[in-house]
Amino acid sequence: MTATLATPPTATKFAGKTKLFINNEWCDASDGGTFETYNPANGEVIAKVAHATKQDVDSAVKAARKALDKGPWGRMDAADRGKLMFKLADLLETHSEELARLESLNCGKTITDSRGDLGGVINCIRYYAGWADKIEGKTVPVRGNFLSYTLRQPVGVVGQIIPWNFPLLMAAWKWGPALACGNAIVMKAAEQTPLTALRLCELAQEAGFPAGVINMLNGMGETTGDAMVTHPGIDKIAFTGHVDTAKIITKRAADTLKRTTFELGGKSPNVVFADCDMEQAVAGAFHAIYFHGGQCCTAGSRLFVEEKIREEFVSRLADRARQRRVGNQLDEKTEQGPQVSQEQLDKILGYVDQGQKQGAKLVCGGKRAGDGKGYFVEPTIFDNVKDNMSIATDEIFGPVVSVLSFKDAEDMIERANNTTYGLAAAIWTKNIDKAHWYAKNVKAGTVWVNCYHIVDTTTPFGGFKMSGQGRENGEAALDHYTETKTVTVALS
């Protein structure tokens, strides 16, 4: 039985902004250039969007610098920054359904998931709005007749580059701490999914953010993104995306010694012990890999199952996969929408082919779903996977899970950690000692016990090894958007 495919939506005329947002004004690219953005359910063009040039990046940076050095933003009381952020959150809540539908249309996320994301977006902006007037320095008891204290001040102009899988949520994760700390922003939305980021700027404008505080550029990584990374007027780059791009950014940012923080990919080990609650673990493993069609950096794509329950577990997982409803992302009944692009579709199906050639057993899925117009992939399960197979080592970023069996816990943890990534991990067991042992020994920035994909604005999020540098969310994110200044005063 293959996944059910609902009818994809027809092309929808996009009525929102498609230009660049610089200094609180909507403008065309300096050379008039545009690119097309698509509905991944049918490959049809939604809109043509302005493509920012190096000159446009420079204009945005100058506007941001002016907002900091000469505009009201740099002189604004912290509590008033928080008020603007609270107002933005209220506007997001008012327009949440519109934003959710636009998000789904442009990136292929189901409408149910987009609505869930909007809740996270609103919570994030409100959380950091509350932090705005609580970012404090310290008095330091130094030797001698001196008063020493520290100030925490904004880094300055921050360049932020967000991915296509969670466009609004990643924008909020970047905007929240940056604005709370008093920075000015130059952001590049992903070229695949620029529309909700542009709508977000309209709402920020309506909320009353001063000119230059928020600037939004559309464009490609190798042009617009590179111009941001190398611009001497940008003090920090925050990037979420692929590790290979982060390596390029690190090299390109070296000449200006910018701060850089990265939230990158993963190949997360999701470990199921025989003493688990079987029904709970199957449902959790299913959600771990198929949430947003596997297009999630924390996806539980390496599924380690204790050998004594592996056969039953895989059978139950496959039964769920075969019944999953794949199709129109705006249909309330759809459980999995399209992948974001033809490029992603081809990449995923390429890995499916590699997995079979390398000897893994294709249990279900593995094919393109639908009528060939949209970028749909069936939920896919591989069994009898070996640790060195490409489907077990590479981040596929699609609805493909690799099942690896284990008998010994010590052997399993060594294998779980045998990866260049370290973003997330999970364990399913009724043994609390085993859970804490795993949480301590697995090399990952987030560990879930008997749950998966639970991420909250209040808790730090980031990875070990090549899964990133620095942390998003929580109080930890504030450290990346402030400079600490020491002031020492001689006392008479």
C-alpha positions in Angstrom: 0.0 0.0 0.0 1.4 3.4 -1.0 0.8 6.7 0.8 -2.4 8.5 -0.2 -1.9 11.6 -2.2 -4.4 14.4 -2.0 -4.9 16.9 -4.8 -2.2 19.6 -4.7 -3.3 23.3 -4.7 -3.3 25.3 -7.9 -1.1 28.3 -8.3 -2.0 31.1 -5.9 -1.5 34.8 -6.7 0.6 36.3 -4.0 -0.6 39.7 -2.9 2.1 40.5 -0.4 5.4 42.3 -0.6 8.1 40.8 -2.9 10.7 43.6 -2.8 13.6 44.2 -0.5 13.0 45.8 2.9 15.7 48.4 3.6 15.4 51.3 6.1 11.7 50.7 6.5 11.1 51.1 2.8 10.2 48.5 0.1 12.5 48.8 -2.9 13.6 46.9 -6.0 17.0 45.4 -6.3 19.6 48.0 -7.5 20.0 46.2 -10.8 16.3 45.3 -11.1 17.0 41.6 -10.7 14.4 39.1 -9.6 14.1 35.3 -9.0 11.1 33.0 -8.8 9.7 31.3 -5.8 7.5 28.2 -6.1 4.8 26.2 -4.6 6.5 22.8 -4.0 3.2 20.9 -4.3 3.0 21.5 -8.0 6.1 23.4 -9.1 4.2 26.5 -10.1 5.5 30.0 -9.6 4.0 31.9 -6.8 5.8 35.2 -7.3 8.9 36.9 -8.6 11.0 38.3 -5.8 13.7 41.0 -5.8 17.2 39.7 -5.8 19.5 41.7 -3.6 22.9 42.8 -5.0 26.2 43.6 -3.2 25.1 47.3 -3.4 21.8 46.5 -1.7 23.6 44.7 1.1 25.7 47.8 1.6 22.6 50.0 1.7 21.0 47.7 4.3 24.2 47.7 6.4 24.4 51.5 6.3 20.7 51.8 7.3 21.3 49.4 10.2 24.4 51.3 11.4 22.6 54.6 11.2 19.7 53.2 13.3 22.3 52.2 16.0 24.5 55.3 16.0 22.2 58.1 15.1 18.6 56.9 15.2 16.2 56.4 18.0 17.0 52.7 18.3 20.4 53.2 19.9 19.0 55.6 22.4 15.8 53.7 23.2 15.3 52.5 26.7 15.4 48.7 27.0 11.9 48.5 28.3 10.6 50.4 25.2 12.4 47.9 23.0 10.5 45.2 24.8 7.2 47.0 24.2 7.8 47.0 20.5 8.6 43.3 20.6 5.4 42.6 22.6 3.4 44.6 20.0 5.0 42.6 17.2 4.0 39.4 19.0 0.4 40.6 19.3 0.3 41.4 15.5 1.7 37.9 14.8 -1.0 36.4 16.8 -3.7 38.5 15.0 -2.3 37.4 11.6 -1.3 33.8 12.6 -3.7 32.0 10.2 -2.7 34.1 7.2 1.0 33.6 8.0 0.5 29.8 8.5 -1.1 29.5 5.1 1.5 31.5 3.4 4.3 29.5 5.1 2.7 26.2 4.0 2.2 27.4 0.5 5.8 28.5 0.1 7.7 25.7 1.9 5.4 22.7 1.7 4.9 22.3 5.4 1.4 21.0 6.4 -1.0 23.7 7.6 -1.2 21.9 10.9 2.6 22.1 11.4 2.6 25.7 10.2 0.0 26.6 12.8 2.2 24.9 15.4 5.2 26.9 14.3 3.3 30.1 14.6 2.7 29.4 18.3 6.5 28.9 18.7 7.2 32.2 16.8 4.9 34.2 19.0 6.2 32.6 22.2 9.8 33.3 21.1 9.2 37.0 20.4 7.3 37.4 23.7 10.0 35.5 25.7 12.8 37.8 24.4 10.6 40.9 24.8 10.6 40.1 28.5 14.4 39.9 28.5 14.9 43.3 27.0 15.2 45.2 30.3 16.8 42.3 32.2 20.1 42.1 30.4 22.3 43.2 33.3 26.0 43.9 34.1 27.8 43.3 37.3 29.8 45.1 39.9 33.2 43.5 40.5 35.1 43.7 43.8 38.6 44.6 42.5 41.7 45.3 44.5 42.4 48.9 45.5 40.2 52.0 45.8 38.3 51.5 42.6 34.8 50.8 41.4 34.6 48.3 38.6 31.5 47.3 36.8 30.5 45.6 33.5 28.0 46.7 30.9 26.4 44.4 28.4 26.0 46.2 25.1 24.8 45.2 21.7 27.3 43.6 19.3 26.1 46.0 16.6 24.9 45.2 13.1 24.2 41.5 12.9 23.8 39.5 9.7 21.4 36.6 9.9 20.9 33.9 7.3 18.0 31.6 7.8 17.0 28.2 6.2 13.9 27.1 4.2 12.6 24.4 6.5 11.3 26.6 9.3 11.3 30.1 7.8 9.2 32.0 10.3 10.4 30.1 13.4 14.1 30.6 12.4 13.5 34.3 11.8 12.0 34.6 15.3 14.9 32.6 16.9 17.3 35.1 15.3 15.3 38.3 15.7 14.3 37.7 19.4 17.7 37.8 21.1 19.1 40.3 18.6 16.4 42.8 19.2 16.2 42.3 22.9 19.9 43.1 23.2 19.5 46.3 21.0 21.2 45.2 17.8 20.2 46.1 14.3 19.5 43.4 11.8 20.3 42.6 8.2 18.7 39.2 7.4 18.7 37.1 4.3 15.8 34.7 3.9 16.2 31.4 2.1 15.8 31.8 -1.6 13.3 28.9 -1.7 11.0 30.5 1.0 11.2 34.3 1.2 7.5 35.2 1.5 6.7 34.9 5.2 10.0 36.7 6.1 8.8 39.6 4.0 5.4 39.6 5.5 7.1 39.6 8.9 8.8 42.8 8.0 5.4 44.4 7.2 4.3 43.5 10.7 7.4 44.9 12.3 6.9 48.1 10.4 3.3 48.2 11.7 4.5 47.6 15.2 6.6 50.7 15.0 10.2 49.6 14.8 12.4 52.6 13.8 13.9 52.8 10.3 17.0 50.6 9.8 16.5 48.3 12.8 15.3 45.5 10.6 16.3 44.9 7.0 15.3 41.9 4.9 17.2 40.8 1.7 16.2 38.1 -0.7 18.8 36.4 -2.7 21.2 33.5 -3.2 23.9 32.4 -0.8 26.7 32.7 -3.2 25.8 36.3 -4.0 23.7 38.1 -1.4 24.8 35.8 1.4 28.5 36.2 0.5 28.2 40.0 0.3 26.8 39.9 3.9 29.5 37.6 5.2 32.4 39.7 3.8 30.9 43.2 4.5 33.1 45.0 7.0 30.1 46.8 8.5 28.5 43.6 9.7 29.8 42.7 13.2 28.3 39.2 13.5 26.9 36.4 11.3 24.3 34.0 12.6 23.7 31.1 10.2 21.4 28.1 10.2 21.9 25.6 7.5 24.3 23.1 6.0 27.7 22.4 7.5 29.4 22.9 4.1 28.0 26.4 3.9 29.2 27.1 7.5 32.7 26.1 6.5 32.6 28.6 3.6 31.2 31.3 5.9 34.0 30.7 8.4 36.7 31.2 5.7 35.0 34.2 4.1 34.4 36.0 7.4 38.0 35.5 8.5 39.3 38.8 7.0 36.9 40.9 9.1 37.1 38.6 12.2 33.3 38.6 12.6 31.7 36.7 15.3 30.0 33.7 13.9 27.4 31.3 15.4 26.1 28.3 13.5 23.1 25.9 14.0 23.8 23.2 11.5 22.7 19.7 10.6 22.5 16.3 12.4 22.3 12.6 12.0 20.6 12.0 15.3 20.7 8.6 17.1 17.2 7.6 18.3 17.7 4.6 20.5 15.0 2.1 21.4 15.5 -0.4 24.2 13.5 -3.6 24.6 12.2 -2.3 27.9 10.4 0.6 26.3 6.7 1.2 26.0 6.4 -0.2 22.5 3.4 1.8 21.4 4.9 5.1 22.7 8.3 4.4 21.1 6.9 3.5 17.7 4.8 6.6 17.7 7.8 8.7 18.8 10.2 7.2 16.3 7.6 7.8 13.6 7.3 11.5 14.6 11.1 11.8 15.0 11.7 11.1 11.3 8.6 12.1 9.4 7.8 15.4 11.0 7.9 18.0 8.2 8.8 15.2 5.7 12.1 14.6 7.5 13.2 18.2 6.6 14.4 18.9 10.2 17.9 19.1 11.5 17.1 17.1 14.6 15.3 14.3 12.6 15.8 10.9 14.2 17.2 9.4 11.0 19.4 6.8 12.7 17.0 4.5 14.5 18.9 2.1 16.8 16.6 -0.7 17.9 17.5 -3.5 20.4 17.7 -6.7 18.4 15.2 -8.7 20.4 12.3 -6.3 19.5 13.7 -5.1 16.1 11.4 -7.2 13.8 8.2 -6.2 15.6 9.2 -2.6 15.9 10.0 -2.3 12.2 6.8 -4.0 11.3 4.7 -1.6 13.4 6.6 1.4 12.1 6.1 0.3 8.5 2.4 -0.1 9.0 2.2 3.5 10.1 4.3 4.7 7.2 2.1 3.0 4.6 -1.0 4.7 6.0 0.5 8.2 6.0 -1.5 10.7 4.0 0.9 12.6 1.7 -0.3 15.5 -0.4 -1.7 19.1 -0.5 -0.1 20.9 2.4 -3.1 23.2 2.8 -5.6 20.2 3.2 -6.5 19.8 6.8 -6.2 16.0 6.5 -2.7 16.0 5.0 0.0 14.5 7.3 3.0 15.1 5.1 3.4 17.8 2.4 5.9 18.0 -0.5 9.7 18.3 -0.1 10.8 21.9 -0.6 12.3 21.7 -4.1 13.2 19.5 -7.1 16.8 19.6 -5.8 15.7 18.1 -2.5 13.5 15.5 -4.2 16.4 14.4 -6.4 18.8 14.2 -3.4 16.4 12.1 -1.3 15.7 9.6 -4.2 19.4 9.4 -4.9 20.0 8.3 -1.3 17.2 5.7 -1.6 19.0 4.3 -4.6 22.3 4.3 -2.8 20.9 2.5 0.2 19.5 -0.3 -2.0 22.8 -0.7 -3.9 24.8 -0.8 -0.7 22.7 -3.7 0.6 20.1 -2.2 3.0 16.6 -3.7 2.9 13.9 -1.3 1.6 11.0 -2.1 3.8 8.5 0.5 2.4 8.4 3.7 0.5 11.4 4.8 -1.6 9.4 6.3 -4.5 8.1 9.6 -5.6 4.5 10.0 -4.8 1.8 11.7 -6.8 1.3 12.7 -10.4 4.9 14.0 -11.0 4.1 17.7 -10.6 4.9 18.1 -7.0 8.0 17.2 -4.9 6.4 14.4 -2.9 8.3 11.4 -1.5 6.8 8.3 0.2 7.7 7.7 3.9 10.7 5.4 3.6 12.2 2.8 5.9 15.4 0.9 5.5 16.3 -2.2 7.7 19.5 -4.1 8.0 21.5 -0.9 7.7 25.2 -0.9 8.5 26.9 2.0 10.1 29.1 2.8 7.1 26.3 3.0 4.6 25.7 6.5 3.2 22.1 6.4 4.4 23.5 6.0 7.9 26.3 8.6 7.7 24.9 11.4 5.6 22.2 13.9 6.4 19.5 13.1 3.8 17.0 15.7 5.0 14.0 13.7 3.9 11.5 11.1 5.0 14.0 8.3 5.1 14.9 6.4 8.3 17.7 3.8 8.7 17.2 1.0 11.2 20.3 -0.3 12.9 20.1 -3.1 15.4 22.2 -3.5 18.6 22.6 -6.0 21.4 25.0 -4.3 23.8 24.5 -0.8 25.2 28.2 0.0 25.4 28.6 -0.9 21.7 25.5 1.1 20.8 26.7 4.3 22.5 30.1 4.1 20.7 28.2 3.7 17.4 25.8 6.4 18.2 28.7 8.8 18.8 30.6 7.7 15.7 29.4 10.6 13.5 30.7 14.1 12.7 27.3 15.5 13.9 26.0 16.0 17.5 22.8 18.0 17.4 20.2 15.8 19.1 19.6 12.3 20.4 16.8 10.3 22.1 16.3 7.2 24.1 13.1 5.1 24.8 13.3 3.0 28.0 11.5 2.5 31.3 14.8 2.3 33.1 15.7 5.7 34.5 19.3 4.7 35.2 19.7 3.7 31.6 18.1 7.0 30.4 20.5 9.1 32.5 23.5 7.0 31.5 22.6 7.6 27.8 22.0 11.4 28.3 25.4 11.7 30.0 27.4 9.7 27.4 25.8 10.6 24.1 27.5 13.5 22.3 24.6 15.8 21.4 23.4 19.2 22.4 19.8 18.1 23.1 18.8 14.7 24.5 15.1 13.5 24.7 14.0 10.8 27.0 10.8 9.0 25.9 9.9 12.0 23.7 11.1 13.7 20.6 11.2 17.1 18.9 10.3 18.9 22.1 12.0 22.3 21.7 11.1 25.3 23.8 12.2 28.9 23.5 13.4 28.9 27.1 16.0 26.1 26.7 19.3 26.3 24.9 19.5 24.7 21.4 22.6 23.8 19.5 25.1 21.1 18.7 28.4 19.4 19.4 31.0 18.8 16.8 30.0 19.8 13.3 26.4 20.4 14.3 27.2 24.0 15.2 28.8 26.6 17.4 27.0 28.6 20.0 23.4 28.2 21.2 20.0 29.5 20.1 17.1 30.1 22.5 17.0 30.6 26.2 19.3 33.0 28.1 22.3 31.4 26.4 21.5 33.1 23.1 21.9 36.6 24.7 25.6 36.0 25.1 26.0 35.9 21.3 24.3 39.2 20.8 26.1 41.3 23.5 29.6 42.6 24.1 30.8 42.8 27.7 32.5 46.1 28.6 34.4 46.7 31.8 34.4 50.2 33.4 36.8 51.0 36.2 36.5 54.3 38.2 39.2 55.6 40.6 37.6 56.6 43.9 39.1 59.5 45.9 
